[in-house]
Amino acid sequence: MLAITIPFDIRDMAIDQSQGLKTMPLFWGIQNMKKLAQALVIFFIIIVIAGYFIALRGLNQTLALPLSG
């Protein structure tokens, strides 16, 4: 969920700054937030793929369900 809200936080930076809010993009910078969003999406993809292969092999169905999201 965080990964998909980051672009909106970046978009709203000027408003947040004018209101004195300390959001993550203002604190860490735009480039670092973009890298974080990319890392989170890649992590999610890895978790989904791992869950798929765990389910496909039939290894521990209780573990495959939470991983496949």
C-alpha positions as YAML, in Angstrom:
chain: A
units: angstrom
residues:
- id: 1
  name: MET
  ca: [0.00, 0.00, 0.00]
- id: 2
  name: LEU
  ca: [2.83, 2.38, 0.80]
- id: 3
  name: ALA
  ca: [4.38, 1.94, -2.64]
- id: 4
  name: ILE
  ca: [1.28, 3.21, -4.42]
- id: 5
  name: THR
  ca: [0.80, 6.23, -2.14]
- id: 6
  name: ILE
  ca: [4.32, 7.59, -2.63]
- id: 7
  name: PRO
  ca: [3.58, 9.24, -6.04]
- id: 8
  name: PHE
  ca: [0.67, 11.11, -4.46]
- id: 9
  name: ASP
  ca: [2.86, 12.23, -1.56]
- id: 10
  name: ILE
  ca: [5.41, 13.53, -4.05]
- id: 11
  name: ARG
  ca: [2.67, 15.32, -6.01]
- id: 12
  name: ASP
  ca: [1.43, 17.02, -2.83]
- id: 13
  name: MET
  ca: [4.86, 18.15, -1.60]
- id: 14
  name: ALA
  ca: [4.28, 21.87, -2.25]
- id: 15
  name: ILE
  ca: [1.00, 21.84, -0.32]
- id: 16
  name: ASP
  ca: [2.52, 19.83, 2.52]
- id: 17
  name: GLN
  ca: [5.48, 22.19, 2.75]
- id: 18
  name: SER
  ca: [3.26, 25.29, 2.76]
- id: 19
  name: GLN
  ca: [1.24, 23.79, 5.62]
- id: 20
  name: GLY
  ca: [4.35, 22.86, 7.57]
- id: 21
  name: LEU
  ca: [3.83, 19.12, 7.32]
- id: 22
  name: LYS
  ca: [6.84, 16.79, 7.53]
- id: 23
  name: THR
  ca: [6.07, 14.10, 4.97]
- id: 24
  name: MET
  ca: [8.46, 11.39, 3.85]
- id: 25
  name: PRO
  ca: [9.22, 12.98, 0.45]
- id: 26
  name: LEU
  ca: [10.07, 16.29, 2.13]
- id: 27
  name: PHE
  ca: [12.28, 14.55, 4.69]
- id: 28
  name: TRP
  ca: [14.02, 12.00, 2.43]
- id: 29
  name: GLY
  ca: [13.77, 13.65, -0.98]
- id: 30
  name: ILE
  ca: [12.04, 12.71, -4.20]
- id: 31
  name: GLN
  ca: [14.74, 10.40, -5.59]
- id: 32
  name: ASN
  ca: [14.99, 8.38, -2.38]
- id: 33
  name: MET
  ca: [11.21, 8.00, -2.23]
- id: 34
  name: LYS
  ca: [11.12, 6.80, -5.84]
- id: 35
  name: LYS
  ca: [13.79, 4.22, -4.99]
- id: 36
  name: LEU
  ca: [11.79, 3.12, -1.95]
- id: 37
  name: ALA
  ca: [8.62, 2.73, -4.03]
- id: 38
  name: GLN
  ca: [10.48, 0.68, -6.63]
- id: 39
  name: ALA
  ca: [12.04, -1.52, -3.95]
- id: 40
  name: LEU
  ca: [8.65, -2.14, -2.34]
- id: 41
  name: VAL
  ca: [7.05, -3.09, -5.66]
- id: 42
  name: ILE
  ca: [9.93, -5.46, -6.48]
- id: 43
  name: PHE
  ca: [9.68, -7.00, -2.99]
- id: 44
  name: PHE
  ca: [5.94, -7.52, -3.46]
- id: 45
  name: ILE
  ca: [6.49, -9.17, -6.85]
- id: 46
  name: ILE
  ca: [9.06, -11.53, -5.34]
- id: 47
  name: ILE
  ca: [6.67, -12.45, -2.52]
- id: 48
  name: VAL
  ca: [3.84, -13.15, -4.99]
- id: 49
  name: ILE
  ca: [6.07, -15.28, -7.25]
- id: 50
  name: ALA
  ca: [7.45, -17.19, -4.27]
- id: 51
  name: GLY
  ca: [3.92, -17.83, -3.03]
- id: 52
  name: TYR
  ca: [2.91, -19.09, -6.45]
- id: 53
  name: PHE
  ca: [5.77, -21.58, -6.62]
- id: 54
  name: ILE
  ca: [5.22, -22.73, -3.05]
- id: 55
  name: ALA
  ca: [1.55, -23.36, -3.86]
- id: 56
  name: LEU
  ca: [2.44, -25.01, -7.17]
- id: 57
  name: ARG
  ca: [4.73, -27.51, -5.48]
- id: 58
  name: GLY
  ca: [2.17, -28.17, -2.79]
- id: 59
  name: LEU
  ca: [4.64, -27.33, -0.04]
- id: 60
  name: ASN
  ca: [2.90, -26.15, 3.08]
- id: 61
  name: GLN
  ca: [-0.38, -24.70, 1.84]
- id: 62
  name: THR
  ca: [-0.71, -22.57, 4.99]
- id: 63
  name: LEU
  ca: [2.44, -20.68, 4.02]
- id: 64
  name: ALA
  ca: [1.48, -20.27, 0.35]
- id: 65
  name: LEU
  ca: [-1.81, -18.49, 1.01]
- id: 66
  name: PRO
  ca: [-0.44, -15.44, 2.88]
- id: 67
  name: LEU
  ca: [2.46, -15.09, 0.44]
- id: 68
  name: SER
  ca: [0.30, -15.13, -2.68]
- id: 69
  name: GLY
  ca: [-1.68, -12.18, -1.37]
...
